[in-house]
């Protein structure tokens, strides 16, 4: 009996020793501690390699900053446009109904004026390739105002880079303000006496066949021009005062081009506010 108990305790001792010897193998089969350490590494100790940072493209900015507007926007045009906000135009035409007083002449003809063509709900001003006259223009007597804000959508149709659209506002028979837009994305603003026009020039963005919204402000001696709601240019002395040529053709829209090819442009969404009818104008 005593020998049986001794063998029993001897067997238990052997099993305990074997279990202890396998402990290391069991722990390395399940790397729990290693996984936990990997998940809890602090970002401050993650190794990094020295490198030269690549600058972002110039057209990207994490904190875009609006370009400051010229001082004339706040001093001249902004107060006028704020006053017009929500005010119904004194004249407007989207060309969805019959011709509302748009005319043109045929040079050298004793007949006329003729109604200007309305096509696809726009006012069309065109120069056929075979036409000897290279200045086709239309007018509307309802646009003849002294002080005004005029807005309209403009688009070059079939044209060449040197073709030009002109928007002219006459004060006298020989004095006017004229904005020229060329198909090559340059512009010129003229003012003064026709034989000795003063002018300023620049460039603009045009993504055909998209339309350009043109807005012109004229009050007193000052004039301002916007393209697509962005300030384009300003003159403090574009006119000699609040005067307008006493003619139905004081405001004219022109298509000018060299001979030998067709040139055309369209006008849409014309709106005009008569500033002389606004009593609370700043």
SULDA-V723751 format. One record per pair of residues at least 24 apart in sequence whose ideal C-beta (glycine too) atoms are under 8 Angstrom apart, sorted by the first residue. I is the first residue (numbers start at 1). J is the second residue. D is the distance in whole Angstrom. If there is no record, write none. Layout:
i->I j->J d->D
i->I j->J d->D
//
This chain:
i->69 j->231 d->6
i->70 j->231 d->6
i->70 j->234 d->7
i->72 j->224 d->6
i->72 j->231 d->8
i->72 j->234 d->4
i->72 j->236 d->8
i->73 j->224 d->8
i->73 j->231 d->5
i->76 j->217 d->7
i->76 j->219 d->8
i->76 j->222 d->6
i->76 j->224 d->6
i->76 j->234 d->7
i->77 j->217 d->5
i->77 j->224 d->5
i->77 j->226 d->8
i->77 j->231 d->8
i->77 j->234 d->8
i->79 j->282 d->4
i->80 j->149 d->7
i->80 j->217 d->6
i->80 j->219 d->7
i->80 j->275 d->7
i->80 j->281 d->7
i->80 j->282 d->7
i->81 j->149 d->7
i->81 j->217 d->8
i->83 j->278 d->6
i->83 j->280 d->7
i->83 j->281 d->6
i->83 j->282 d->7
i->84 j->149 d->6
i->84 j->273 d->5
i->84 j->278 d->8
i->87 j->273 d->7
i->87 j->278 d->8
i->89 j->271 d->4
i->89 j->272 d->6
i->89 j->273 d->5
i->90 j->145 d->8
i->90 j->272 d->6
i->90 j->273 d->6
i->90 j->274 d->4
i->90 j->277 d->6
i->91 j->142 d->5
i->91 j->143 d->7
i->91 j->270 d->7
i->91 j->271 d->7
i->91 j->272 d->4
i->92 j->269 d->8
i->92 j->270 d->6
i->92 j->271 d->5
i->92 j->272 d->7
i->93 j->123 d->8
i->93 j->269 d->8
i->93 j->270 d->5
i->94 j->121 d->7
i->94 j->268 d->7
i->94 j->269 d->5
i->94 j->270 d->8
i->95 j->121 d->5
i->95 j->122 d->6
i->95 j->123 d->6
i->95 j->268 d->6
i->96 j->121 d->5
i->100 j->140 d->8
i->100 j->142 d->8
i->101 j->140 d->5
i->101 j->141 d->6
i->101 j->142 d->6
i->102 j->138 d->5
i->102 j->139 d->7
i->102 j->140 d->5
i->103 j->138 d->6
i->103 j->139 d->6
i->103 j->140 d->7
i->103 j->248 d->8
i->104 j->136 d->7
i->104 j->137 d->7
i->104 j->138 d->5
i->104 j->139 d->8
i->106 j->133 d->8
i->107 j->133 d->5
i->119 j->266 d->8
i->120 j->266 d->8
i->121 j->268 d->7
i->122 j->155 d->8
i->122 j->266 d->4
i->122 j->267 d->6
i->122 j->268 d->5
i->123 j->253 d->8
i->123 j->266 d->6
i->123 j->267 d->4
i->123 j->268 d->7
i->123 j->270 d->8
i->124 j->157 d->8
i->124 j->264 d->7
i->124 j->265 d->8
i->124 j->266 d->6
i->125 j->253 d->6
i->125 j->254 d->7
i->125 j->255 d->4
i->125 j->264 d->7
i->125 j->265 d->5
i->125 j->266 d->7
i->125 j->267 d->7
i->126 j->157 d->7
i->126 j->255 d->7
i->126 j->262 d->7
i->126 j->263 d->7
i->126 j->264 d->4
i->126 j->265 d->8
i->127 j->255 d->6
i->127 j->256 d->8
i->127 j->257 d->5
i->127 j->262 d->7
i->127 j->263 d->4
i->127 j->264 d->7
i->128 j->262 d->6
i->129 j->259 d->8
i->129 j->260 d->6
i->129 j->261 d->5
i->129 j->262 d->5
i->131 j->259 d->8
i->132 j->259 d->7
i->134 j->256 d->6
i->134 j->257 d->6
i->134 j->258 d->6
i->134 j->259 d->6
i->135 j->254 d->6
i->135 j->255 d->8
i->135 j->256 d->5
i->136 j->254 d->7
i->136 j->255 d->5
i->136 j->256 d->8
i->137 j->166 d->8
i->137 j->252 d->5
i->137 j->253 d->6
i->137 j->254 d->4
i->137 j->255 d->7
i->138 j->252 d->7
i->138 j->253 d->5
i->139 j->248 d->7
i->139 j->249 d->5
i->139 j->250 d->8
i->139 j->251 d->6
i->139 j->252 d->5
i->139 j->253 d->7
i->140 j->251 d->7
i->141 j->248 d->4
i->141 j->249 d->8
i->142 j->272 d->8
i->143 j->250 d->8
i->143 j->251 d->4
i->143 j->270 d->8
i->143 j->272 d->6
i->144 j->244 d->6
i->144 j->245 d->8
i->144 j->247 d->8
i->144 j->248 d->7
i->144 j->250 d->4
i->144 j->251 d->6
i->145 j->244 d->7
i->145 j->272 d->7
i->145 j->274 d->5
i->145 j->275 d->8
i->145 j->276 d->7
i->146 j->242 d->5
i->146 j->243 d->7
i->146 j->244 d->5
i->146 j->276 d->6
i->147 j->218 d->6
i->147 j->219 d->5
i->147 j->220 d->7
i->147 j->242 d->5
i->147 j->274 d->7
i->147 j->275 d->4
i->147 j->276 d->5
i->148 j->217 d->8
i->148 j->218 d->6
i->148 j->272 d->6
i->148 j->273 d->6
i->148 j->274 d->6
i->148 j->275 d->6
i->149 j->215 d->7
i->149 j->216 d->7
i->149 j->217 d->5
i->149 j->218 d->8
i->149 j->272 d->7
i->149 j->273 d->5
i->149 j->275 d->7
i->150 j->215 d->7
i->150 j->216 d->5
i->150 j->251 d->8
i->150 j->270 d->8
i->150 j->271 d->7
i->150 j->272 d->5
i->151 j->213 d->7
i->151 j->214 d->7
i->151 j->215 d->5
i->151 j->216 d->8
i->151 j->269 d->8
i->151 j->270 d->7
i->151 j->271 d->5
i->151 j->272 d->8
i->152 j->213 d->8
i->152 j->214 d->6
i->152 j->267 d->6
i->152 j->268 d->7
i->152 j->269 d->6
i->152 j->270 d->4
i->152 j->271 d->7
i->153 j->211 d->4
i->153 j->212 d->7
i->153 j->213 d->5
i->153 j->214 d->8
i->153 j->267 d->7
i->153 j->268 d->4
i->153 j->269 d->5
i->154 j->181 d->7
i->154 j->211 d->6
i->154 j->212 d->5
i->154 j->213 d->8
i->154 j->214 d->5
i->154 j->265 d->7
i->154 j->266 d->8
i->154 j->267 d->6
i->155 j->208 d->8
i->155 j->209 d->7
i->155 j->210 d->8
i->155 j->211 d->5
i->155 j->212 d->7
i->155 j->265 d->6
i->155 j->266 d->5
i->155 j->268 d->8
i->156 j->183 d->5
i->156 j->206 d->8
i->156 j->208 d->6
i->156 j->264 d->8
i->156 j->265 d->5
i->157 j->264 d->4
i->157 j->265 d->6
i->157 j->266 d->6
i->158 j->262 d->5
i->158 j->263 d->7
i->158 j->264 d->5
i->159 j->183 d->5
i->159 j->257 d->7
i->159 j->263 d->5
i->159 j->264 d->7
i->159 j->265 d->7
i->160 j->257 d->7
i->160 j->258 d->8
i->160 j->261 d->6
i->160 j->263 d->7
i->162 j->257 d->7
i->162 j->258 d->7
i->163 j->255 d->7
i->163 j->256 d->7
i->163 j->257 d->4
i->163 j->258 d->8
i->163 j->263 d->5
i->164 j->254 d->8
i->164 j->255 d->8
i->164 j->256 d->5
i->164 j->257 d->7
i->165 j->253 d->7
i->165 j->254 d->7
i->165 j->255 d->6
i->165 j->256 d->8
i->165 j->265 d->5
i->166 j->252 d->8
i->166 j->253 d->8
i->166 j->254 d->4
i->166 j->256 d->6
i->167 j->214 d->7
i->167 j->216 d->7
i->167 j->252 d->8
i->167 j->253 d->6
i->167 j->254 d->8
i->168 j->251 d->7
i->168 j->252 d->5
i->168 j->253 d->8
i->168 j->254 d->7
i->169 j->216 d->8
i->169 j->218 d->7
i->169 j->244 d->8
i->169 j->250 d->7
i->169 j->251 d->6
i->170 j->244 d->7
i->170 j->245 d->4
i->170 j->247 d->7
i->170 j->249 d->8
i->170 j->250 d->5
i->170 j->251 d->8
i->170 j->252 d->8
i->171 j->239 d->6
i->171 j->240 d->7
i->171 j->243 d->5
i->171 j->244 d->6
i->171 j->245 d->6
i->172 j->243 d->7
i->172 j->245 d->6
i->173 j->245 d->7
i->175 j->240 d->7
i->176 j->245 d->8
i->177 j->218 d->7
i->177 j->223 d->6
i->177 j->238 d->5
i->177 j->239 d->6
i->179 j->214 d->8
i->179 j->216 d->7
i->179 j->225 d->6
i->181 j->212 d->8
i->187 j->232 d->7
i->189 j->223 d->8
i->189 j->225 d->7
i->189 j->233 d->6
i->189 j->235 d->7
i->189 j->238 d->8
i->191 j->223 d->7
i->191 j->235 d->6
i->191 j->237 d->8
i->191 j->238 d->4
i->191 j->239 d->7
i->200 j->233 d->6
i->200 j->235 d->8
i->202 j->232 d->7
i->202 j->233 d->7
i->204 j->232 d->7
i->211 j->268 d->7
i->213 j->269 d->8
i->219 j->275 d->6
i->242 j->276 d->8
//
